[in-house]
Amino acid sequence: MDNSRRRRAFGAKTCALRCEAGLTRCELAELTGTSAARIEEVEKGQADMGFDLICQLARALNVPVRDLFEF
């Protein structure tokens, strides 16, 4: 799997977990200290992100980091 596919899969997983948690993009952005536009980029697989954002997403979604990579 190339990086582009990994980003899209990570984004789809993030979106699914956000929806399961009943959060909007704006709410997730607020919980992670980023913008709704950034969350949209992540969910569409258009964003490169660092470890800090990945940890913030996991914390906000109340899941272990590894769950974000189970796709």
C-alpha positions in Angstrom: 0.0 0.0 0.0 1.5 3.4 -1.0 1.4 6.5 1.2 -1.5 8.0 -0.7 -3.7 5.0 -0.1 -2.6 4.9 3.6 -3.6 8.5 4.0 -7.0 7.8 2.4 -7.5 4.7 4.6 -6.5 6.7 7.7 -8.9 9.4 6.8 -11.8 7.1 6.2 -11.1 5.4 9.6 -10.9 8.8 11.3 -14.2 9.8 9.7 -15.9 6.6 10.7 -14.7 6.9 14.3 -15.8 10.5 14.4 -19.2 9.6 13.2 -19.5 6.7 15.7 -18.6 9.2 18.4 -21.4 11.5 17.2 -19.0 14.4 16.6 -19.0 17.0 13.8 -15.8 18.0 12.1 -16.0 21.3 14.0 -16.4 19.5 17.4 -13.4 17.2 16.6 -11.4 20.2 15.5 -12.1 22.0 18.8 -11.1 18.9 20.8 -7.9 18.5 18.9 -6.9 22.2 18.8 -7.0 22.3 15.0 -9.4 23.7 12.4 -12.4 22.0 10.8 -10.7 22.5 7.4 -7.7 20.5 8.7 -10.0 17.7 9.9 -11.6 17.6 6.5 -8.1 17.3 4.8 -7.3 14.4 7.1 -10.6 12.6 6.4 -10.2 13.1 2.7 -6.6 11.7 2.8 -5.1 15.0 1.7 -3.1 15.8 4.8 0.3 14.7 6.0 0.3 14.8 9.7 2.6 14.4 12.6 2.5 12.2 15.6 1.1 15.0 17.8 -2.0 15.3 15.6 -2.5 11.5 15.5 -2.3 11.4 19.3 -4.8 14.3 19.6 -7.2 12.6 17.2 -7.0 9.3 19.2 -7.5 11.1 22.5 -10.5 13.2 21.2 -12.1 10.0 19.7 -11.4 8.1 22.9 -9.6 5.3 21.1 -6.1 3.9 21.2 -3.8 5.2 18.5 -3.6 1.8 17.0 -7.3 1.9 16.2 -6.7 4.7 13.8 -4.5 2.4 11.8 -6.7 -0.6 11.6 -8.0 -0.4 8.1 
